[in-house]
Amino acid sequence: MNGTDSSRTNDLPFPSEVARAPGPEPQTDLVSVVIPAFNAEATINDTLTSVRNQTHRNLEIIVVDDGSTDNTRSIVEEHASVDLRVTLISRENAGVAAARNIGWKCARSEYIAFVDADDLWSPTKIENQLRVMLAGGKRIGLVYTWFAVIDERNRIRSKGPGRHIDGDVIQYALMGNFVGNASSPLIRRRALETVRGYDSALRNAGAQGCEDMQIYYRIARKFYFGLVPEHLTGYRVVAGRMSSDRLRMFRSFCIVADEMKLDYPESAEKIDAGIRSYLQFLVGEALSFRDFRQALSLLSSPVLSHRWDPTVILVALLRQKISWLRWKLLWRLRWAAALLAGQTIARSDTVFPIGELKV
């Protein structure tokens, strides 16, 4: 198969141009929000607050409790008691892909937004995404936003790379999850139906983790993507998050990459570059958390052994570390100079904005 899918029409105006057009006013359109939740009592309240506080008010909010054993259900029920838009579906644990599928298949809207139960949205997220979706026409299957990394106290710790990737994005999708997380996209129902929703096969293979990357790739084969170039999604990264199981995440990534190679064998080199980049990220993350055992396990993984020499990854990480140490040194010199000048450099404790809740 060629890199360009002949089943997709290519005469759509480029989405970044569409996003700047006034477009139709979308306030009357219903948007369904699906929140898969498993033992999320520590974060589900803030997540629901950020969703309920969207400036686009016409929402149905479906929380799919995936067999939680904590107080997740009772917290959701409190929100449902004061906001009729909130619905709770409880089920036995079957994994995040199955939970998302149950949610969107129960939804009434043509537009489905997913958010994990520990992530946040800025108030204008859905309003801006829906405007891009409607202005772009039916060939736009997904509209995403940039994201900010937040900690356990909702403080912004970094902001994701602001890359302008929209339109025909398949060549970017072959290299990994450029969308960045599962809580950013607004997806057209027809796109979900075309790719048959999220795939539980990764969980069944003991490789849960890259279901979002997989569905974005499959949608990108058939539809164009739109972008709202603002950091309107708060992606939480804390110790204990599922993605901390880096070995499983790497296996999951490789399974999706193998699917890509079957579809686009001529792009195998590009796909391998994406795998190397993701492995470098995972090893670097493990080392930053002083998880040396997992870093070593990643570098000695059977998945890696037949692909590349691990020293290539280590050299790349060493260069990255040197660059980081250089930046850290410059920052400390700046801090020392400010102290000598009688100034202070305050640490940023900016909280991700979710606004005041409107009952």
C-alpha positions in Angstrom: 0.0 0.0 0.0 1.3 3.5 -0.7 1.7 6.2 1.9 -1.3 8.1 0.4 -4.6 6.4 0.9 -6.6 6.6 -2.3 -9.9 6.3 -0.4 -9.4 9.7 1.2 -10.3 12.9 -0.7 -7.5 15.4 -0.9 -9.3 18.6 -1.9 -10.0 19.8 1.7 -8.8 23.3 2.6 -5.8 23.0 4.9 -7.1 22.9 8.5 -4.7 25.5 9.8 -6.3 28.0 7.4 -9.8 26.7 8.3 -9.1 27.3 12.0 -8.5 31.0 11.3 -11.8 31.4 9.4 -14.8 32.6 11.4 -16.8 29.5 10.7 -20.3 28.6 12.0 -21.3 29.2 15.5 -21.2 25.8 17.2 -22.9 26.4 20.5 -26.1 24.4 19.7 -24.2 21.3 18.7 -24.2 18.5 21.3 -20.8 17.1 22.3 -20.4 13.8 24.2 -17.6 13.6 26.7 -16.4 10.1 27.7 -14.3 9.6 30.9 -13.0 6.1 31.5 -12.2 5.8 35.2 -10.4 3.2 37.4 -9.6 4.0 41.0 -9.5 7.7 40.3 -10.8 9.1 43.6 -7.8 11.4 43.9 -8.3 13.2 40.6 -11.8 12.6 39.2 -13.3 15.5 41.0 -11.0 18.0 39.3 -11.4 16.3 35.9 -15.2 16.5 36.1 -15.0 20.1 37.3 -12.9 21.1 34.3 -15.4 19.3 31.9 -18.5 20.7 33.5 -17.0 24.2 33.3 -16.6 24.2 29.5 -17.8 27.4 27.8 -19.6 25.1 25.3 -22.5 24.1 27.6 -24.3 21.6 25.4 -22.5 18.5 26.7 -23.4 15.0 27.8 -20.8 13.7 30.2 -20.5 9.9 30.4 -18.2 8.4 33.1 -17.5 4.7 32.6 -16.3 3.3 35.9 -14.1 0.4 35.0 -14.5 -1.7 38.1 -13.1 0.8 40.7 -12.7 -0.4 44.3 -12.3 3.1 45.8 -14.6 6.1 46.0 -14.6 7.0 42.3 -18.3 6.1 41.9 -19.5 8.1 44.8 -17.6 11.2 43.7 -19.2 10.9 40.2 -22.6 10.4 41.7 -22.2 13.7 43.7 -21.5 15.5 40.4 -24.5 13.8 38.7 -26.8 14.9 41.6 -26.2 18.5 40.7 -25.6 18.4 37.0 -28.0 16.4 34.9 -25.5 16.2 32.0 -23.4 13.7 34.0 -24.1 10.0 33.7 -22.4 7.1 35.4 -21.9 3.7 33.8 -20.4 1.0 36.0 -18.9 -2.2 34.7 -16.4 -4.9 35.6 -12.8 -4.1 34.9 -12.0 -4.7 31.2 -9.4 -2.1 30.4 -9.4 1.5 29.1 -10.1 0.6 25.5 -13.3 -1.3 26.4 -14.4 1.5 28.7 -13.9 4.1 26.0 -15.8 2.0 23.5 -18.8 1.6 25.9 -18.8 5.3 26.4 -18.8 6.5 22.8 -21.3 3.8 21.7 -23.7 5.0 24.4 -23.2 8.6 23.4 -25.9 10.6 21.4 -23.6 13.1 19.7 -21.8 13.1 16.4 -18.8 14.5 18.2 -17.0 12.6 20.9 -14.3 13.9 23.3 -12.3 11.6 25.5 -10.6 12.6 28.7 -8.8 10.4 31.2 -9.9 10.6 34.8 -6.7 12.3 36.0 -6.4 14.9 33.2 -7.9 18.4 32.9 -9.3 20.7 30.3 -9.2 24.5 30.0 -12.7 26.1 29.8 -12.6 26.9 26.1 -11.2 23.6 24.8 -14.4 22.1 23.4 -15.7 25.4 22.0 -12.5 25.9 20.0 -12.2 22.3 18.8 -15.8 22.2 17.7 -15.4 25.4 15.7 -12.4 23.9 13.8 -14.3 20.6 13.3 -17.3 22.3 11.8 -15.4 24.7 9.7 -13.3 21.9 8.2 -16.1 19.8 7.0 -16.8 16.1 7.2 -13.3 15.1 6.1 -11.9 16.3 9.4 -12.0 13.2 11.6 -10.2 14.5 14.6 -9.3 17.8 16.2 -6.7 18.0 18.9 -5.0 20.7 21.1 -1.5 21.2 22.4 -1.1 20.1 26.1 0.6 21.1 29.3 2.2 18.6 31.7 0.8 19.0 35.2 1.7 17.4 38.5 -0.4 16.0 41.3 -1.4 19.5 42.5 -2.5 20.6 39.0 0.6 22.8 38.6 2.0 23.2 35.1 5.5 21.7 34.9 6.1 21.9 31.2 4.3 22.5 27.9 4.2 20.0 25.1 6.0 20.8 21.8 3.8 23.3 19.9 4.1 21.6 16.5 1.7 22.6 13.8 0.7 19.2 12.4 -2.7 19.1 10.7 -4.3 18.2 7.4 -2.9 14.9 6.0 -0.9 13.7 9.0 -0.2 10.0 8.1 3.5 10.5 7.7 3.7 12.0 11.2 1.5 9.3 12.7 3.9 6.7 11.4 6.6 8.0 13.8 4.5 8.0 16.9 1.9 9.7 19.0 2.3 13.4 18.0 -1.1 14.2 19.6 0.6 13.3 22.8 -2.2 11.8 25.0 -5.7 10.5 25.1 -7.4 13.5 26.6 -6.8 16.0 23.8 -8.8 14.9 20.7 -12.4 15.7 19.7 -13.3 12.8 17.3 -16.1 12.6 14.7 -18.4 9.6 15.3 -18.0 8.5 11.7 -14.2 8.3 12.2 -14.7 6.1 15.3 -17.1 3.9 13.4 -14.7 3.6 10.4 -11.9 2.3 12.6 -14.2 0.3 14.9 -13.3 2.3 18.0 -10.5 1.5 20.3 -8.8 -1.9 20.1 -8.6 -4.2 23.2 -6.1 -6.5 21.6 -3.1 -4.6 23.2 -4.5 -5.3 26.7 -5.2 -8.9 25.7 -1.6 -9.3 24.7 -0.4 -7.8 28.0 0.7 -4.7 26.2 -1.8 -2.1 27.3 -0.7 1.5 26.9 -0.6 2.8 23.3 -4.3 2.4 22.4 -4.6 6.1 21.8 -1.6 6.2 19.4 -3.1 3.2 17.6 -6.5 4.8 17.0 -4.9 8.1 15.9 -2.9 6.2 13.3 -5.9 4.3 12.0 -8.0 7.5 11.8 -5.1 9.3 10.0 -5.3 6.7 7.3 -8.8 7.8 6.4 -9.3 11.4 7.6 -7.6 14.7 8.0 -6.7 16.2 11.4 -7.4 19.6 12.7 -5.5 21.5 15.4 -6.3 24.2 18.0 -2.8 25.6 18.6 -3.3 26.3 22.3 -2.3 24.4 25.4 -5.9 23.5 26.4 -5.3 20.0 27.8 -3.6 19.3 31.1 -1.8 15.9 31.0 -1.0 14.6 34.4 2.4 12.9 35.0 3.0 11.6 38.5 4.6 8.5 40.0 2.3 5.5 39.8 0.6 6.4 36.5 0.1 3.5 34.1 2.8 4.9 31.8 5.3 4.3 34.5 5.4 0.7 33.4 7.8 1.5 30.6 8.6 -2.0 29.5 4.9 -2.6 28.8 4.6 0.8 27.1 7.6 -0.1 24.8 6.0 -3.5 23.9 2.7 -1.7 23.2 4.5 0.9 20.9 6.3 -1.9 19.0 3.1 -3.8 18.4 1.4 -0.7 16.9 4.6 0.0 14.9 4.5 -3.5 13.4 0.9 -2.9 12.3 2.2 0.3 10.6 4.9 -1.6 8.8 2.4 -4.1 7.4 0.3 -1.2 6.0 3.3 1.0 4.9 6.3 -1.3 4.3 8.0 1.4 2.2 8.1 3.6 5.4 9.8 1.0 7.6 12.9 3.2 8.2 10.7 6.1 9.3 8.7 3.8 11.6 12.0 2.5 13.1 13.1 6.0 13.7 10.0 6.6 15.7 10.6 3.4 17.8 14.2 4.6 18.5 13.0 8.0 19.6 10.3 6.5 21.9 12.8 4.1 23.4 15.2 7.0 24.0 12.5 8.9 25.8 11.5 5.9 28.0 15.1 5.1 29.0 15.8 8.8 29.7 12.6 9.0 31.8 13.7 5.9 33.8 17.1 7.3 34.4 15.6 10.7 35.5 13.6 8.8 38.2 16.8 6.8 39.1 15.0 3.6 38.0 18.3 2.1 36.7 16.9 -1.5 36.7 14.1 -0.6 34.3 16.5 1.4 32.1 18.7 -1.6 31.8 15.7 -3.9 31.1 14.6 -1.6 28.3 18.1 -1.6 26.7 18.3 -5.4 27.0 14.8 -6.0 25.8 14.3 -8.9 23.3 12.3 -6.4 21.3 15.3 -4.2 21.0 18.0 -6.9 20.4 17.2 -7.5 16.7 16.7 -3.8 15.9 19.6 -1.7 17.0 22.8 -1.6 19.1 21.8 -0.3 22.6 25.0 1.8 22.6 23.4 4.1 20.0 20.6 4.9 22.5 23.1 5.4 25.3 25.2 7.9 23.2 22.0 9.8 22.3 21.0 10.0 25.9 24.5 11.1 26.9 24.3 14.0 24.5 20.8 14.8 25.7 22.1 14.8 29.3 25.0 17.1 28.5 22.6 19.5 26.8 20.4 19.4 29.9 23.4 20.0 32.3 24.5 22.9 30.2 21.0 24.5 30.4 20.9 23.8 34.2 24.3 25.5 34.6 23.2 28.6 32.7 20.0 28.8 34.8 22.0 28.6 38.0 24.4 31.3 36.8 21.4 33.5 36.0 19.9 32.8 39.4 23.3 33.7 41.1 23.6 36.9 39.1 20.0 37.9 40.1 20.8 37.3 43.8 23.9 39.5 43.5 21.8 42.2 41.9 19.3 41.9 44.8 16.6 40.3 42.6 14.8 37.0 43.0 13.7 34.4 40.5 10.5 32.8 41.7 9.7 29.2 40.9 6.7 28.8 38.7 3.7 27.3 40.5 1.2 28.2 37.9 -1.9 26.1 38.3 -3.6 24.7 35.1 -6.7 26.9 34.5 -10.1 25.1 34.8 -12.1 28.2 35.8 -14.9 28.6 38.3 -17.5 25.9 38.3 -20.8 26.9 36.9 -23.6 24.9 38.5 
